[in-house]
Amino acid sequence: MAKNLDDVIVITEDTSKDEITELLNKGKTLLLSAHKGPIVKASLTKGYSDYFQANIAIASEGVYPEVCGCGKRCNIKLYLWKD
């Protein structure tokens, strides 16, 4: 299913990887906060996240209150979706 910006689900720090995978497999578009480190940069370069096995694109960049799984402050919001 294509990226659907009219029906985006916001992923919080409490959302598990299994829940994210389930939502992606149901064709949902997700909005995820992260830290733009080397893994995220590599995923953005190819437009695909191997970790989530989904397409990836920048939604916005800035300073956000969330903390990434890597322990650093989030500085990017990402769309994730499957075709």
C-alpha positions as CSV (number, residue, x, y, z in Angstrom):
1,M,0.0,0.0,0.0
2,A,1.3,3.5,-0.8
3,K,2.1,6.2,1.7
4,N,-1.1,7.7,3.0
5,L,-0.6,11.0,4.7
6,D,-4.4,11.3,5.4
7,D,-4.3,8.4,7.8
8,V,-0.9,8.5,9.7
9,I,-0.4,6.7,13.0
10,V,2.0,8.3,15.4
11,I,4.4,5.9,17.0
12,T,5.3,6.6,20.7
13,E,8.2,5.4,22.8
14,D,5.9,2.8,24.3
15,T,5.2,1.2,20.9
16,S,6.9,-2.2,20.5
17,K,8.8,-3.3,17.3
18,D,6.2,-6.1,17.0
19,E,3.3,-3.5,17.1
20,I,5.1,-1.4,14.5
21,T,5.6,-4.4,12.2
22,E,1.9,-5.4,12.6
23,L,0.8,-1.9,11.7
24,L,3.1,-1.8,8.6
25,N,1.8,-5.2,7.5
26,K,-1.7,-3.8,7.7
27,G,-0.7,-1.1,5.2
28,K,-0.6,1.8,7.7
29,T,1.6,4.8,7.3
30,L,3.6,5.6,10.5
31,L,5.2,8.7,11.9
32,L,8.2,7.9,14.0
33,S,10.7,10.1,15.9
34,A,14.3,9.2,15.8
35,H,17.9,10.4,16.0
36,K,19.5,11.0,12.6
37,G,22.6,8.9,13.2
38,P,24.5,6.8,10.6
39,I,21.9,4.0,10.4
40,V,19.0,6.4,9.8
41,K,21.1,8.4,7.3
42,A,21.9,5.2,5.4
43,S,18.2,4.2,5.4
44,L,17.2,7.6,4.1
45,T,19.8,7.4,1.3
46,K,18.3,4.2,-0.1
47,G,14.7,5.1,0.9
48,Y,14.3,1.8,2.8
49,S,14.8,0.8,6.4
50,D,16.2,-2.8,6.7
51,Y,15.3,-2.7,10.4
52,F,11.6,-2.1,9.8
53,Q,11.6,-3.6,6.4
54,A,9.7,-0.6,5.1
55,N,10.0,2.5,3.0
56,I,11.3,5.5,4.8
57,A,11.2,9.3,4.2
58,I,11.7,12.5,6.2
59,A,8.6,14.1,7.6
60,S,10.5,16.9,9.4
61,E,13.7,17.8,11.1
62,G,14.2,19.7,14.4
63,V,14.6,19.1,18.1
64,Y,11.9,16.9,19.7
65,P,11.3,15.9,23.3
66,E,11.4,12.2,22.6
67,V,14.5,10.1,23.2
68,C,15.5,7.6,20.4
69,G,16.1,4.0,21.1
70,C,19.8,4.8,20.8
71,G,19.5,7.0,23.9
72,K,20.0,10.3,22.0
73,R,17.5,13.2,21.7
74,C,15.3,12.8,18.6
75,N,16.0,15.3,15.8
76,I,14.0,13.8,12.9
77,K,10.5,12.6,12.3
78,L,10.2,9.8,9.7
79,Y,7.4,8.3,7.7
80,L,7.4,4.5,7.4
81,W,5.2,2.5,5.0
82,K,5.1,-0.6,2.9
83,D,4.1,-0.7,-0.8
